[in-house]
Amino acid sequence: MALKYIAAFVAFCSLSAQAAETPTAVIASDVPECGTDDASNAPRKSFCLKKSEQITTIEIGGVSKLCGDLDGCEVRLGQFRYEPNDIVWSRRGLLFYNQSNHYWKASQDTTSGTRDQTGMDKAQNSQIVMTTADCQLVDGDKVTGGKLEDASSGFGLYRAKTGTGVCWLTLID
């Protein structure tokens, strides 16, 4: 069932502004919008970043709700349609967020073991939480003059360069 929603999610993110040519394999009612879930109280939240976008904000309330308890949350980060072979690059890991002091810790599975990252939200300097190909989960929320900043509470789904596939992120409690 999760594959059905991921496939629908990818199809939605790749639709052009001229949505008249809807792929026949996708039923419009099955395609969730970016940042919404298939159930109102689902223990997960998904985000996507289209080829033309560089960053989308992930509100701290959602991160706090899903990742701010003792078991944190699972993070799935991927990049669909990565050039030149039209393949998917992905990473997964865990994210823990401390609601009282705004510190976070992420553990990312890699081919050589686990890589841990730590940081503090709204610390003015942005930090990479997790990365795959050109897509990154970052402790940052806006780009000013080509530089990623962490000016307010929240995280971001960020692409270092535009036009390189669709980035997706799912946080699962």
N, C-alpha and C positions, 0 to 999 in steps of 0.2 A: 504494500500500500504506500509506503514511503517513496518508493521509486516512481509511482504514479504521480505523486505531488511534486517530486523533484523534476520529472520530465515536463510536467505542466508549468512549473515555475520557470524553468529554462526557456520554454517556448514563449511564455509571457514576456520575459525580459528581452527576448530577441525580436519581438514584433516591431515592425517599423511604425513610423507615424502614419503611414498609409496602410492601416490595418485591414484593408479590403481583402487582401490575400491571406486569410487565416489558414494555417496548415490543417489539412484534413484530419490528421491524427489527433488534433487537440480540440476538445470540446470547450467552448468559451466559458461555460459555467464551472469547469474544473480548474481553470487557471487562477491561482491566487494572485492578488496584487502584491507588489513588492512591499515588504514590511507588515503584511497581514498574515493571518494563520487560517487553517482550515476549520478551526473551532474557536469560539470566543474566549474560552478559558483554557486553551491548549498550553501545555507546559513547554512551549517553544516559540521562538520568534525568528522570522527569516527576513533577510534584507538582500537587495541586489543592486548592482551598480552597472549600468549599461555602458556600452563602448564609448559613448560620447561624454560620459560623466567622469569626474576625477575623485569626488568624495561625497559620501552621504552620511549624515549624522545618525548615531545610534544613541537615543536618549538614555540617560542614566537610570531612569525609573525601570525600564525594561531589563537592563543589565543587573540592577540591584535586586529586582524580583526573582530573576532566574539564577543569578550567580552569587547572590549575597547571603547564602546560607552555608551550613557546615560542609555540604557536599559539592558546592560550586555548581558549575554547569559544563556540559560538553560543548565544544566549539567545533563546527565543521566549516572550513573555509575552502572555496574552490574557484577555479577560473575555467569557464567553458569556452570552447572555440578558441583555444590558444593557438596562435599561428606558429608555424606554417602547416602543421599536420591536423588541425581541427580536433585536438585532443583535450582532455580534462586534466588539469593539475589540481591536486587537493592536499590538504593537511587536516588533521584533527588533533584535539587536545582538550585540556581542562582549563577553566578560568574561575578563579576565586576572587570575589570582590568584598572588601570590608566596608560596610555601610557607614560605620562610625568615623573612620579616619581616611577613607577614600583610597587606601592602598589596594593593589591588585597583584595577583600572581597567576601566570599562565604556564602550563606545561605542555609543550608541543612534541608530538611523536615525530621522530626523524629516522632516517635509515641507519643512523649511527647511535641511536638511543633517544633519550629525552632531553630536550633543551628547555630550561626554565628562564622566564623573563619576569621581572618585578618592576613595579612603578607606582606612581601616585597620580590619580586623576586630578585634573585642573592644576597641574604643577608648572604651567607655562611652557615647558619643553615637551614636545610630543615624543612618544616612544612607540616602537613597533612591538605589538603584542604577539602577532603571529603573521607569517608570510607564506605565500605560495605563488610561484611565477611572478606576475606583476601586481597581484592583489594582496592587500595587507589589512589586517585588523589592527588599528592604531589607537593609541590613547592621544587623540587629537581630533579636532572638530572642524577645522577650516583651513583653507590654503590662502595665504596672502603673499603676493609677490613671488609665487613659486615655492614658498616655504610653508611646511605644515606646522600648524600651531595648536596648542592645547589651552585655549583661552577660557573655556567654560566646562561645566560638568558634562561628561559623556564621552563616547568613543566614536570612531568613524570606520567606515569601510572605504578604503583609499586605494587608488591606482597610481603608481609612480609615473606611468605614461598612458595617455588615452589611446583608444582604438585597438586594444589588444584583448578582445574577448569580453565576456560577461562575468563579473565577479559576483559570487554569492556567499552568504554567511548565514548560518543557522546556529542559534543558541538554544540548547536543550537542557531543561532542569532535570 
